[in-house]
Structure formats: C-alpha cells, structure tokens
Amino acid sequence: MQMLFPLAIGIGLTYYVIASFVNKTDITITPSSIAKVTGPFPWFGNKRVEVADITDIMVRERSGNNDNIYYVVIYVDRALKERSFTSQISKKEQAEFIVSKVREITGLKKEEAQ
C-alpha cells in the first residue's frame, strides 16, 4: 500500500511529460462556434463556445511567475462576464491572430468603448 502513492505520482508525471511533447491544441472556428481541443492524449481545457453566447472577444496580457508575460484570449459572455478561451500564449501576435480570425469567420464586431 505504501508503494501506491509514489507509483501514482510516477505514472502521473510520465503521462504529463509525454502529453506535453506529443499533444497539440487545435482551434476550430465556424460561423456558429469556436472550439479548442487538445490531443491526441486526453487533456483538460477542451472548450466549445457558441458564437451566439459571445458578445466580444479580445486579448489580455497577464504576468506569471518571475514576471513572465503571456497572453490569453478572452471572450465576454451574454452575462457580460469575461471568460478565458485559451491558456497561456507566449506571443501576442498569435493571440491577436486567433481573435482576428474569430471576428472574420463569425462576423463578431469589436465592441466600442463607452
């Protein structure tokens, strides 16, 4: 029984390392929805959002450990709450590309500041 905990930790770390090297994230944009899927190994964070539930989409700059800067694609839902669509993106241009493609394909307009 004492060996189960270290064994579980070892298996979990092995899975994490393999998934980190093998997995990739695909973002699919259609006129009616946007989806983020990570695979081929099952991983948390897969998400699908209907365009009808989005009022705006934007890039937010964040800072992590050691003041590392990263970017997150955020959407605003019908309740006017900001929700994260992506996790950490290291290059601002990549995050802005995702937002521009979502706007282009879905027809979402940029909200005007009031």
N, CA, C and O atoms as a GROMACS GRO file, in nm:
protein
  456
    1MET      N    1   0.082  -0.120   0.000
    1MET     CA    2   0.000   0.000   0.000
    1MET      C    3   0.086   0.126   0.000
    1MET      O    4   0.049   0.227  -0.060
    2GLN      N    5   0.201   0.121   0.067
    2GLN     CA    6   0.290   0.237   0.073
    2GLN      C    7   0.348   0.269  -0.065
    2GLN      O    8   0.388   0.383  -0.090
    3MET      N    9   0.354   0.173  -0.152
    3MET     CA   10   0.412   0.193  -0.284
    3MET      C   11   0.311   0.254  -0.383
    3MET      O   12   0.351   0.300  -0.490
    4LEU      N   13   0.183   0.254  -0.349
    4LEU     CA   14   0.082   0.304  -0.442
    4LEU      C   15   0.096   0.455  -0.467
    4LEU      O   16   0.083   0.500  -0.581
    5PHE      N   17   0.121   0.532  -0.362
    5PHE     CA   18   0.130   0.677  -0.380
    5PHE      C   19   0.248   0.716  -0.470
    5PHE      O   20   0.227   0.790  -0.566
    6PRO      N   21   0.370   0.669  -0.443
    6PRO     CA   22   0.480   0.703  -0.534
    6PRO      C   23   0.458   0.650  -0.676
    6PRO      O   24   0.497   0.714  -0.773
    7LEU      N   25   0.395   0.534  -0.688
    7LEU     CA   26   0.366   0.478  -0.819
    7LEU      C   27   0.268   0.567  -0.895
    7LEU      O   28   0.286   0.593  -1.014
    8ALA      N   29   0.165   0.613  -0.826
    8ALA     CA   30   0.066   0.702  -0.889
    8ALA      C   31   0.131   0.834  -0.931
    8ALA      O   32   0.101   0.886  -1.039
    9ILE      N   33   0.218   0.889  -0.848
    9ILE     CA   34   0.289   1.012  -0.882
    9ILE      C   35   0.376   0.989  -1.007
    9ILE      O   36   0.379   1.072  -1.097
   10GLY      N   37   0.445   0.878  -1.010
   10GLY     CA   38   0.530   0.845  -1.124
   10GLY      C   39   0.452   0.831  -1.253
   10GLY      O   40   0.494   0.881  -1.357
   11ILE      N   41   0.340   0.763  -1.246
   11ILE     CA   42   0.255   0.746  -1.365
   11ILE      C   43   0.201   0.882  -1.411
   11ILE      O   44   0.199   0.912  -1.531
   12GLY      N   45   0.157   0.963  -1.315
   12GLY     CA   46   0.105   1.096  -1.349
   12GLY      C   47   0.210   1.185  -1.414
   12GLY      O   48   0.181   1.253  -1.512
   13LEU      N   49   0.330   1.185  -1.359
   13LEU     CA   50   0.437   1.265  -1.417
   13LEU      C   51   0.477   1.215  -1.555
   13LEU      O   52   0.504   1.295  -1.645
   14THR      N   53   0.481   1.085  -1.572
   14THR     CA   54   0.514   1.028  -1.703
   14THR      C   55   0.409   1.068  -1.806
   14THR      O   56   0.444   1.108  -1.917
   15TYR      N   57   0.282   1.060  -1.770
   15TYR     CA   58   0.173   1.099  -1.860
   15TYR      C   59   0.187   1.247  -1.897
   15TYR      O   60   0.174   1.284  -2.014
   16TYR      N   61   0.213   1.332  -1.797
   16TYR     CA   62   0.227   1.475  -1.820
   16TYR      C   63   0.341   1.505  -1.918
   16TYR      O   64   0.324   1.585  -2.010
   17VAL      N   65   0.456   1.442  -1.897
   17VAL     CA   66   0.572   1.466  -1.984
   17VAL      C   67   0.543   1.421  -2.127
   17VAL      O   68   0.570   1.494  -2.222
   18ILE      N   69   0.488   1.301  -2.143
   18ILE     CA   70   0.457   1.251  -2.277
   18ILE      C   71   0.353   1.340  -2.345
   18ILE      O   72   0.369   1.377  -2.462
   19ALA      N   73   0.248   1.376  -2.272
   19ALA     CA   74   0.143   1.461  -2.329
   19ALA      C   75   0.199   1.598  -2.367
   19ALA      O   76   0.159   1.655  -2.468
   20SER      N   77   0.290   1.651  -2.287
   20SER     CA   78   0.350   1.782  -2.317
   20SER      C   79   0.426   1.780  -2.449
   20SER      O   80   0.426   1.879  -2.522
   21PHE      N   81   0.491   1.669  -2.479
   21PHE     CA   82   0.568   1.659  -2.602
   21PHE      C   83   0.482   1.622  -2.723
   21PHE      O   84   0.510   1.666  -2.834
   22VAL      N   85   0.379   1.543  -2.704
   22VAL     CA   86   0.302   1.488  -2.815
   22VAL      C   87   0.178   1.571  -2.847
   22VAL      O   88   0.145   1.590  -2.964
   23ASN      N   89   0.109   1.620  -2.746
   23ASN     CA   90  -0.017   1.690  -2.768
   23ASN      C   91   0.001   1.821  -2.842
   23ASN      O   92   0.105   1.887  -2.832
   24LYS      N   93  -0.102   1.856  -2.915
   24LYS     CA   94  -0.110   1.988  -2.977
   24LYS      C   95  -0.253   2.037  -2.959
   24LYS      O   96  -0.346   1.959  -2.939
   25THR      N   97  -0.269   2.167  -2.966
   25THR     CA   98  -0.401   2.228  -2.949
   25THR      C   99  -0.450   2.279  -3.083
   25THR      O  100  -0.379   2.352  -3.152
   26ASP      N  101  -0.571   2.240  -3.119
   26ASP     CA  102  -0.635   2.286  -3.241
   26ASP      C  103  -0.750   2.378  -3.204
   26ASP      O  104  -0.829   2.349  -3.114
   27ILE      N  105  -0.759   2.490  -3.274
   27ILE     CA  106  -0.871   2.581  -3.257
   27ILE      C  107  -0.951   2.578  -3.387
   27ILE      O  108  -0.898   2.604  -3.495
   28THR      N  109  -1.079   2.546  -3.374
   28THR     CA  110  -1.168   2.538  -3.490
   28THR      C  111  -1.270   2.651  -3.480
   28THR      O  112  -1.337   2.667  -3.378
   29ILE      N  113  -1.279   2.728  -3.586
   29ILE     CA  114  -1.372   2.841  -3.589
   29ILE      C  115  -1.470   2.819  -3.702
   29ILE      O  116  -1.432   2.800  -3.818
   30THR      N  117  -1.599   2.821  -3.668
   30THR     CA  118  -1.704   2.813  -3.768
   30THR      C  119  -1.793   2.937  -3.750
   30THR      O  120  -1.780   3.006  -3.649
   31PRO      N  121  -1.881   2.965  -3.843
   31PRO     CA  122  -1.970   3.080  -3.824
   31PRO      C  123  -2.057   3.069  -3.699
   31PRO      O  124  -2.107   3.170  -3.650
   32SER      N  125  -2.076   2.948  -3.645
   32SER     CA  126  -2.165   2.932  -3.530
   32SER      C  127  -2.096   2.899  -3.398
   32SER      O  128  -2.158   2.909  -3.293
   33SER      N  129  -1.967   2.860  -3.402
   33SER     CA  130  -1.900   2.824  -3.276
   33SER      C  131  -1.748   2.834  -3.289
   33SER      O  132  -1.693   2.837  -3.399
   34ILE      N  133  -1.683   2.839  -3.173
   34ILE     CA  134  -1.537   2.828  -3.167
   34ILE      C  135  -1.506   2.714  -3.070
   34ILE      O  136  -1.574   2.698  -2.969
   35ALA      N  137  -1.405   2.636  -3.103
   35ALA     CA  138  -1.372   2.520  -3.020
   35ALA      C  139  -1.221   2.508  -3.006
   35ALA      O  140  -1.146   2.539  -3.099
   36LYS      N  141  -1.178   2.462  -2.889
   36LYS     CA  142  -1.037   2.436  -2.860
   36LYS      C  143  -1.027   2.292  -2.812
   36LYS      O  144  -1.091   2.254  -2.714
   37VAL      N  145  -0.945   2.211  -2.882
   37VAL     CA  146  -0.930   2.070  -2.849
   37VAL      C  147  -0.782   2.037  -2.843
   37VAL      O  148  -0.706   2.069  -2.935
   38THR      N  149  -0.741   1.972  -2.735
   38THR     CA  150  -0.603   1.929  -2.718
   38THR      C  151  -0.598   1.778  -2.728
   38THR      O  152  -0.679   1.709  -2.667
   39GLY      N  153  -0.502   1.726  -2.804
   39GLY     CA  154  -0.491   1.582  -2.820
   39GLY      C  155  -0.360   1.546  -2.887
   39GLY      O  156  -0.284   1.636  -2.922
   40PRO      N  157  -0.331   1.419  -2.907
   40PRO     CA  158  -0.418   1.302  -2.903
   40PRO      C  159  -0.439   1.245  -2.762
   40PRO      O  160  -0.537   1.173  -2.741
   41PHE      N  161  -0.351   1.276  -2.666
   41PHE     CA  162  -0.374   1.228  -2.530
   41PHE      C  163  -0.482   1.313  -2.465
   41PHE      O  164  -0.475   1.436  -2.473
   42PRO      N  165  -0.581   1.252  -2.400
   42PRO     CA  166  -0.684   1.332  -2.333
   42PRO      C  167  -0.622   1.432  -2.236
   42PRO      O  168  -0.530   1.399  -2.160
   43TRP      N  169  -0.672   1.554  -2.239
   43TRP     CA  170  -0.619   1.661  -2.155
   43TRP      C  171  -0.732   1.754  -2.118
   43TRP      O  172  -0.831   1.765  -2.190
   44PHE      N  173  -0.718   1.821  -2.005
   44PHE     CA  174  -0.822   1.914  -1.961
   44PHE      C  175  -0.813   2.043  -2.043
   44PHE      O  176  -0.712   2.071  -2.106
   45GLY      N  177  -0.919   2.121  -2.041
   45GLY     CA  178  -0.919   2.250  -2.107
   45GLY      C  179  -0.988   2.254  -2.242
   45GLY      O  180  -0.995   2.360  -2.304
   46ASN      N  181  -1.038   2.139  -2.290
   46ASN     CA  182  -1.113   2.143  -2.416
   46ASN      C  183  -1.238   2.228  -2.394
   46ASN      O  184  -1.302   2.222  -2.289
   47LYS      N  185  -1.271   2.307  -2.495
   47LYS     CA  186  -1.382   2.401  -2.477
   47LYS      C  187  -1.449   2.426  -2.611
   47LYS      O  188  -1.384   2.432  -2.716
   48ARG      N  189  -1.581   2.441  -2.605
   48ARG     CA  190  -1.660   2.478  -2.724
   48ARG      C  191  -1.758   2.586  -2.680
   48ARG      O  192  -1.828   2.570  -2.580
   49VAL      N  193  -1.762   2.696  -2.756
   49VAL     CA  194  -1.849   2.808  -2.722
   49VAL      C  195  -1.929   2.847  -2.846
   49VAL      O  196  -1.874   2.862  -2.955
   50GLU      N  197  -2.059   2.861  -2.827
   50GLU     CA  198  -2.146   2.906  -2.937
   50GLU      C  199  -2.125   3.056  -2.957
   50GLU      O  200  -2.118   3.133  -2.861
   51VAL      N  201  -2.116   3.097  -3.082
   51VAL     CA  202  -2.097   3.238  -3.113
   51VAL      C  203  -2.213   3.322  -3.060
   51VAL      O  204  -2.194   3.437  -3.020
   52ALA      N  205  -2.332   3.266  -3.058
   52ALA     CA  206  -2.449   3.338  -3.005
   52ALA      C  207  -2.432   3.374  -2.858
   52ALA      O  208  -2.500   3.465  -2.809
   53ASP      N  209  -2.343   3.305  -2.787
   53ASP     CA  210  -2.320   3.332  -2.645
   53ASP      C  211  -2.205   3.430  -2.622
   53ASP      O  212  -2.171   3.458  -2.507
   54ILE      N  213  -2.144   3.481  -2.729
   54ILE     CA  214  -2.029   3.571  -2.718
   54ILE      C  215  -2.070   3.712  -2.759
   54ILE      O  216  -2.129   3.731  -2.866
   55THR      N  217  -2.039   3.809  -2.675
   55THR     CA  218  -2.065   3.948  -2.712
   55THR      C  219  -1.938   4.020  -2.756
   55THR      O  220  -1.945   4.117  -2.831
   56ASP      N  221  -1.821   3.972  -2.712
   56ASP     CA  222  -1.695   4.031  -2.754
   56ASP      C  223  -1.582   3.931  -2.730
   56ASP      O  224  -1.597   3.838  -2.652
   57ILE      N  225  -1.470   3.951  -2.800
   57ILE     CA  226  -1.353   3.866  -2.783
   57ILE      C  227  -1.230   3.955  -2.794
   57ILE      O  228  -1.226   4.047  -2.876
   58MET      N  229  -1.129   3.928  -2.709
   58MET     CA  230  -1.013   4.016  -2.703
   58MET      C  231  -0.891   3.943  -2.649
   58MET      O  232  -0.900   3.828  -2.606
   59VAL      N  233  -0.778   4.010  -2.653
   59VAL     CA  234  -0.653   3.958  -2.596
   59VAL      C  235  -0.624   4.034  -2.468
   59VAL      O  236  -0.634   4.156  -2.463
   60ARG      N  237  -0.586   3.961  -2.364
   60ARG     CA  238  -0.545   4.021  -2.237
   60ARG      C  239  -0.401   3.980  -2.208
   60ARG      O  240  -0.363   3.865  -2.228
   61GLU      N  241  -0.323   4.076  -2.161
   61GLU     CA  242  -0.186   4.047  -2.119
   61GLU      C  243  -0.187   4.010  -1.972
   61GLU      O  244  -0.255   4.073  -1.892
   62ARG      N  245  -0.112   3.907  -1.938
   62ARG     CA  246  -0.101   3.861  -1.799
   62ARG      C  247   0.046   3.844  -1.765
   62ARG      O  248   0.130   3.835  -1.854
   63SER      N  249   0.076   3.840  -1.636
   63SER     CA  250   0.213   3.810  -1.594
   63SER      C  251   0.209   3.692  -1.499
   63SER      O  252   0.120   3.681  -1.414
   64GLY      N  253   0.306   3.604  -1.514
   64GLY     CA  254   0.312   3.484  -1.433
   64GLY      C  255   0.430   3.489  -1.339
   64GLY      O  256   0.474   3.596  -1.297
   65ASN      N  257   0.481   3.372  -1.306
   65ASN     CA  258   0.597   3.361  -1.220
   65ASN      C  259   0.716   3.435  -1.281
   65ASN      O  260   0.733   3.435  -1.403
   66ASN      N  261   0.796   3.496  -1.198
   66ASN     CA  262   0.915   3.570  -1.243
   66ASN      C  263   0.880   3.680  -1.343
   66ASN      O  264   0.962   3.716  -1.429
   67ASP      N  265   0.758   3.733  -1.332
   67ASP     CA  266   0.711   3.841  -1.420
   67ASP      C  267   0.714   3.805  -1.568
   67ASP      O  268   0.728   3.894  -1.652
   68ASN      N  269   0.701   3.677  -1.600
   68ASN     CA  270   0.690   3.636  -1.740
   68ASN      C  271   0.558   3.686  -1.795
   68ASN      O  272   0.453   3.670  -1.732
   69ILE      N  273   0.563   3.746  -1.913
   69ILE     CA  274   0.443   3.799  -1.977
   69ILE      C  275   0.387   3.692  -2.072
   69ILE      O  276   0.462   3.629  -2.147
   70TYR      N  277   0.256   3.673  -2.067
   70TYR     CA  278   0.188   3.585  -2.162
   70TYR      C  279   0.054   3.647  -2.196
   70TYR      O  280   0.012   3.745  -2.136
   71TYR      N  281  -0.013   3.588  -2.294
   71TYR     CA  282  -0.138   3.644  -2.346
   71TYR      C  283  -0.248   3.538  -2.342
   71TYR      O  284  -0.223   3.419  -2.359
   72VAL      N  285  -0.370   3.586  -2.319
   72VAL     CA  286  -0.486   3.498  -2.309
   72VAL      C  287  -0.596   3.555  -2.398
   72VAL      O  288  -0.620   3.676  -2.398
   73VAL      N  289  -0.662   3.468  -2.472
   73VAL     CA  290  -0.779   3.510  -2.550
   73VAL      C  291  -0.900   3.499  -2.458
   73VAL      O  292  -0.929   3.392  -2.404
   74ILE      N  293  -0.969   3.610  -2.440
   74ILE     CA  294  -1.084   3.622  -2.350
   74ILE      C  295  -1.208   3.652  -2.432
   74ILE      O  296  -1.203   3.729  -2.528
   75TYR      N  297  -1.320   3.590  -2.396
   75TYR     CA  298  -1.446   3.630  -2.458
   75TYR      C  299  -1.540   3.679  -2.348
   75TYR      O  300  -1.528   3.640  -2.232
   76VAL      N  301  -1.632   3.765  -2.388
   76VAL     CA  302  -1.733   3.817  -2.295
   76VAL      C  303  -1.864   3.747  -2.328
   76VAL      O  304  -1.909   3.748  -2.443
   77ASP      N  305  -1.925   3.685  -2.225
   77ASP     CA  306  -2.050   3.611  -2.249
   77ASP      C  307  -2.171   3.703  -2.238
   77ASP      O  308  -2.157   3.823  -2.214
   78ARG      N  309  -2.288   3.646  -2.256
   78ARG     CA  310  -2.412   3.725  -2.253
   78ARG      C  311  -2.438   3.790  -2.117
   78ARG      O  312  -2.509   3.891  -2.108
   79ALA      N  313  -2.382   3.733  -2.011
   79ALA     CA  314  -2.397   3.791  -1.877
   79ALA      C  315  -2.291   3.898  -1.850
   79ALA      O  316  -2.278   3.947  -1.739
   80LEU      N  317  -2.215   3.932  -1.956
   80LEU     CA  318  -2.108   4.032  -1.951
   80LEU      C  319  -1.993   3.991  -1.858
   80LEU      O  320  -1.928   4.076  -1.799
   81LYS      N  321  -1.971   3.861  -1.847
   81LYS     CA  322  -1.858   3.809  -1.769
   81LYS      C  323  -1.747   3.769  -1.865
   81LYS      O  324  -1.771   3.706  -1.968
   82GLU      N  325  -1.624   3.807  -1.829
   82GLU     CA  326  -1.510   3.767  -1.910
   82GLU      C  327  -1.474   3.623  -1.879
   82GLU      O  328  -1.463   3.584  -1.762
   83ARG      N  329  -1.455   3.545  -1.983
   83ARG     CA  330  -1.419   3.404  -1.969
   83ARG      C  331  -1.296   3.376  -2.055
   83ARG      O  332  -1.282   3.430  -2.165
   84SER      N  333  -1.209   3.293  -2.004
   84SER     CA  334  -1.088   3.258  -2.077
   84SER      C  335  -1.119   3.153  -2.182
   84SER      O  336  -1.185   3.053  -2.154
   85PHE      N  337  -1.070   3.175  -2.305
   85PHE     CA  338  -1.084   3.074  -2.409
   85PHE      C  339  -0.954   2.996  -2.425
   85PHE      O  340  -0.957   2.874  -2.444
   86THR      N  341  -0.841   3.064  -2.418
   86THR     CA  342  -0.712   2.996  -2.427
   86THR      C  343  -0.639   3.008  -2.294
   86THR      O  344  -0.675   3.089  -2.209
   87SER      N  345  -0.537   2.927  -2.280
   87SER     CA  346  -0.448   2.944  -2.165
   87SER      C  347  -0.331   3.030  -2.212
   87SER      O  348  -0.348   3.116  -2.299
   88GLN      N  349  -0.217   3.010  -2.159
   88GLN     CA  350  -0.102   3.096  -2.184
   88GLN      C  351  -0.050   3.084  -2.327
   88GLN      O  352  -0.014   2.976  -2.374
   89ILE      N  353  -0.047   3.198  -2.396
   89ILE     CA  354   0.012   3.208  -2.529
   89ILE      C  355   0.132   3.301  -2.516
   89ILE      O  356   0.118   3.413  -2.466
   90SER      N  357   0.248   3.256  -2.560
   90SER     CA  358   0.370   3.333  -2.537
   90SER      C  359   0.384   3.454  -2.628
   90SER      O  360   0.450   3.552  -2.591
   91LYS      N  361   0.325   3.450  -2.748
   91LYS     CA  362   0.341   3.561  -2.843
   91LYS      C  363   0.208   3.634  -2.863
   91LYS      O  364   0.106   3.573  -2.893
   92LYS      N  365   0.213   3.765  -2.846
   92LYS     CA  366   0.094   3.847  -2.861
   92LYS      C  367   0.034   3.834  -3.001
   92LYS      O  368  -0.088   3.833  -3.018
   93GLU      N  369   0.122   3.823  -3.102
   93GLU     CA  370   0.076   3.813  -3.240
   93GLU      C  371  -0.010   3.689  -3.261
   93GLU      O  372  -0.107   3.693  -3.337
   94GLN      N  373   0.023   3.579  -3.194
   94GLN     CA  374  -0.057   3.456  -3.208
   94GLN      C  375  -0.195   3.476  -3.148
   94GLN      O  376  -0.295   3.435  -3.207
   95ALA      N  377  -0.202   3.537  -3.031
   95ALA     CA  378  -0.331   3.562  -2.967
   95ALA      C  379  -0.415   3.657  -3.052
   95ALA      O  380  -0.535   3.636  -3.070
   96GLU      N  381  -0.353   3.762  -3.104
   96GLU     CA  382  -0.426   3.857  -3.188
   96GLU      C  383  -0.472   3.792  -3.319
   96GLU      O  384  -0.578   3.828  -3.371
   97PHE      N  385  -0.395   3.698  -3.372
   97PHE     CA  386  -0.435   3.626  -3.493
   97PHE      C  387  -0.562   3.545  -3.466
   97PHE      O  388  -0.655   3.545  -3.548
   98ILE      N  389  -0.567   3.476  -3.352
   98ILE     CA  390  -0.686   3.398  -3.316
   98ILE      C  391  -0.808   3.490  -3.310
   98ILE      O  392  -0.913   3.458  -3.367
   99VAL      N  393  -0.794   3.602  -3.240
   99VAL     CA  394  -0.907   3.697  -3.227
   99VAL      C  395  -0.949   3.749  -3.364
   99VAL      O  396  -1.069   3.757  -3.392
  100SER      N  397  -0.853   3.785  -3.449
  100SER     CA  398  -0.890   3.838  -3.581
  100SER      C  399  -0.962   3.734  -3.666
  100SER      O  400  -1.056   3.766  -3.737
  101LYS      N  401  -0.918   3.608  -3.658
  101LYS     CA  402  -0.984   3.502  -3.735
  101LYS      C  403  -1.124   3.473  -3.682
  101LYS      O  404  -1.217   3.449  -3.759
  102VAL      N  405  -1.140   3.477  -3.549
  102VAL     CA  406  -1.274   3.458  -3.490
  102VAL      C  407  -1.367   3.568  -3.541
  102VAL      O  408  -1.480   3.540  -3.581
  103ARG      N  409  -1.320   3.692  -3.538
  103ARG     CA  410  -1.403   3.804  -3.585
  103ARG      C  411  -1.436   3.789  -3.734
  103ARG      O  412  -1.550   3.811  -3.776
  104GLU      N  413  -1.337   3.751  -3.813
  104GLU     CA  414  -1.354   3.738  -3.957
  104GLU      C  415  -1.455   3.628  -3.993
  104GLU      O  416  -1.544   3.650  -4.075
  105ILE      N  417  -1.441   3.511  -3.932
  105ILE     CA  418  -1.524   3.396  -3.969
  105ILE      C  419  -1.663   3.404  -3.908
  105ILE      O  420  -1.761   3.364  -3.971
  106THR      N  421  -1.673   3.455  -3.785
  106THR     CA  422  -1.803   3.457  -3.717
  106THR      C  423  -1.882   3.585  -3.741
  106THR      O  424  -2.003   3.589  -3.719
  107GLY      N  425  -1.814   3.688  -3.785
  107GLY     CA  426  -1.883   3.816  -3.804
  107GLY      C  427  -1.896   3.898  -3.676
  107GLY      O  428  -1.967   3.998  -3.675
  108LEU      N  429  -1.829   3.856  -3.569
  108LEU     CA  430  -1.833   3.932  -3.443
  108LEU      C  431  -1.768   4.069  -3.467
  108LEU      O  432  -1.660   4.078  -3.524
  109LYS      N  433  -1.834   4.172  -3.422
  109LYS     CA  434  -1.780   4.306  -3.434
  109LYS      C  435  -1.712   4.345  -3.305
  109LYS      O  436  -1.749   4.299  -3.197
  110LYS      N  437  -1.612   4.431  -3.318
  110LYS     CA  438  -1.541   4.479  -3.199
  110LYS      C  439  -1.632   4.574  -3.123
  110LYS      O  440  -1.691   4.665  -3.182
  111GLU      N  441  -1.644   4.552  -2.992
  111GLU     CA  442  -1.726   4.639  -2.908
  111GLU      C  443  -1.659   4.774  -2.896
  111GLU      O  444  -1.538   4.783  -2.877
  112GLU      N  445  -1.738   4.880  -2.907
  112GLU     CA  446  -1.685   5.015  -2.893
  112GLU      C  447  -1.679   5.052  -2.746
  112GLU      O  448  -1.772   5.024  -2.671
  113ALA      N  449  -1.569   5.114  -2.705
  113ALA     CA  450  -1.555   5.160  -2.566
  113ALA      C  451  -1.655   5.271  -2.541
  113ALA      O  452  -1.678   5.357  -2.625
  114GLN      N  453  -1.715   5.266  -2.423
  114GLN     CA  454  -1.817   5.368  -2.391
  114GLN      C  455  -1.768   5.462  -2.286
  114GLN      O  456  -1.840   5.554  -2.248
   0.00000   0.00000   0.00000
